[in-house]
Each structure stands twice: as C-alpha cells, then as structure tokens.
Amino acid sequence: MTPDNALDNAIGVLERRISDDANDAASRYRLAILLMDEHGRTGESELPSRAREHLARAIELRPKHARTHAALGYAHDVTEGGAEQALACFREAHRLNPQDKECDVYVLTLLEETGRSDEALAGIEDAAPRHEVILHALRSELTAAGMPVDARTLLLNGFIHARNFFRSSLAVEAERILNALEPGRAGRQAAAERKRCAEHEQQLALTFDASRVPESMRALAPWASRYGVGDDYCRPFLLGRLSKKERTALTDEIDAHAHAIQAWLDSFDGESMSPEAAAFMYLALGVEEFREQS
C-alpha cells in the first residue's frame, strides 16, 4: 500500500467515525493532525481550513485538551493573517500545559512577530531558566558578534525554533495515528526503511575507494565506508547497531583524527567533495549525533 493510499484510508476511517458520532472529539483531533501533516508536505491551501473546523469543534467538546488548542494555533499560524488567533490558541495551550516547551517558545515567537516586543522580552526573561538559556552570556555573544540584542535575535539564537519543532512533532504524531488505524503498517514501514538503509550501505561500499583517503586517516576508512551515509534516517539507524564498545572505539578514532578530517574537508574549498570525503563528514556527524543522545 502506498503512503498516499494509507493516508486516504485513514482519513476515510476517521470521517466515517465522525459521521457516526459528531461528538467524537478524538477522531476530529486525529483527522485534523493528518490534514495538517499533509498540508506540510503538499501545501494544499484548503487543508488548514478543514483542520480548523474539526479542531474548533473538538475544543468545544474537550476544552481542556491542550494539544488541540496548540494544533488549532498551528493551523491558524500557517494561514495568512492568522497570527493573532494563533497566539490566542498557543497561550491557552500553554496555560493548560505549562510544561510544553514548544508552546512556551511559540507564544514568545508570535508575541515578537505581532509587534509585542516588550512583552516578548519579558517572556524571554521568564522562560530562559526553563530552557536552560543563560541570557547574560547569550547577550554578550550577540554583542561581540555585532548582532542586535532584541527579542527576535534572542529567540533565534538561544531557543528552539518553535515552528520547526512543532511541525516535526506533528509529523511524528500523524505517523502514530496512521499506524494505529492500519494494523501492521508500522512493521511494514520499518522493514522498508531497513531495506532502504541496507541499499545505502551497499552503495557506499561500492563507491568508496580507501586509496583516495589521506594515509593518516585510513584507519577510519572501514568505518566511513560502511557508516558514512548521508541519509539522516539511515545514518543513526546503521550506527545504532554498534555495540557500546564499538561506539567508544569509533568515537575515540574520530576524536583522534578530528583536526585532520576537518583540514581534509576544508581543502575542497567549496568544490564538490569526493565520495570518500563526504563519507568521513557524515561519519563524524553521526558520531556527534549519538554523542548528543548519550
């Protein structure tokens, strides 16, 4: 079954549930999430309007469900002229769930964008400890770099990018909804992803030529030829199969060669990297990714 068919089938299931029970708030919410996720991929202009209709009704039925308020805020935010309504929705979502960091920063972002700079700055002062942001250090860094120390710059350089995070979490939630509505889908998706990653791994091994790697770094060539893939899903998947001992060994090797690797990558000076250099770059990125998660 193609992804489009899976989505169409899921939307059909939820629409039938709503048709059978107009007060099914959960189905309205799930349908809206699927519609907004689809809008993120296709940009179809009518999808946010459909989502807003279901979310508004879901809020009437479940007024204390914070995530529904947030989803409605996002649906307003992606609609031209919807910033004020989006702000009201995210404020209510954050009131209902003060621990939600996405909503916390989304409110600050919308305050700044709607011209409420003083309120945004006051909110940033209050929110900084919750987000582990040391404001005086951030202000000093911005000043040293010749950048303005205003609400917009503080948000962009010190806090999560709320829209990007919300869009990503919405996509994850949409995937969970699809999996719940179609038994076996998650397993099939995982199998397809594993196959795709194996193909990336095989292709890299075929194109990688260790003789084109500087001699001082060839000890890392076996790692790079297997795990230095550019795909952002497959790289952590492949590296995730390493044992703790193997991860430690790889990390030590990357750290020992870090300056040499960077010098090699810099030597291309804007020109296209060789497949081997790109593999080393992605391998080093993969090590940083699992280092951050540990």
Secondary structure as GFF3:
##gff-version 3
##sequence-region A 1 294
A	DSSP	alpha_helix	3	20	.	.	.	ID=ss1
A	DSSP	alpha_helix	25	42	.	.	.	ID=ss2
A	DSSP	alpha_helix	46	61	.	.	.	ID=ss3
A	DSSP	alpha_helix	66	77	.	.	.	ID=ss4
A	DSSP	alpha_helix	83	96	.	.	.	ID=ss5
A	DSSP	alpha_helix	101	113	.	.	.	ID=ss6
A	DSSP	alpha_helix	117	127	.	.	.	ID=ss7
A	DSSP	three_ten_helix	128	131	.	.	.	ID=ss8
A	DSSP	alpha_helix	135	144	.	.	.	ID=ss9
A	DSSP	alpha_helix	151	158	.	.	.	ID=ss10
A	DSSP	alpha_helix	162	181	.	.	.	ID=ss11
A	DSSP	alpha_helix	185	207	.	.	.	ID=ss12
A	DSSP	three_ten_helix	210	212	.	.	.	ID=ss13
A	DSSP	three_ten_helix	215	220	.	.	.	ID=ss14
A	DSSP	alpha_helix	221	227	.	.	.	ID=ss15
A	DSSP	alpha_helix	234	239	.	.	.	ID=ss16
A	DSSP	alpha_helix	244	256	.	.	.	ID=ss17
A	DSSP	alpha_helix	258	266	.	.	.	ID=ss18
A	DSSP	alpha_helix	275	293	.	.	.	ID=ss19
###
